[in-house]
């Protein structure tokens, strides 16, 4: 299972890719694999607030329904509407076309509190 080094991770199985104040957010390959076939994704509207550590949407698979928890706070700048129509993209390409939202972070330093790839992988090994 891959955990790209250029991303930061949460213990809620979300990843964050930093590009200035824009933070692209997605579900990790580990979580996508554990959930099984993803069949539905509910995402916020552009312009809505995301609060670090709080749910901003939900994801449903053939096994479970889970909250999507924001790794950082800010305003939702972009929503990946393609995955609403094709949620299986998260299973197929979680770190690429399966991204969920882009957040314009209120405080980019919140990313410093997230896990590195090595720390996330070590946590998954427990």
Number of C-alpha atoms within 10 A of each C-alpha: 8 10 18 15 10 10 19 24 28 23 14 15 18 22 30 28 19 18 11 9 15 20 24 24 27 26 24 27 22 17 15 20 15 13 18 15 19 22 20 18 23 17 19 17 16 15 14 13 17 23 17 15 14 14 16 21 17 15 19 18 18 11 12 12 15 14 15 23 23 24 31 26 21 22 19 22 18 17 20 15 16 13 20 16 12 14 21 20 19 26 22 16 14 21 23 11 14 23 24 28 23 24 28 23 26 15 11 17 11 13 20 9 12 20 18 19 19 14 15 18 16 10 11 11 7 5
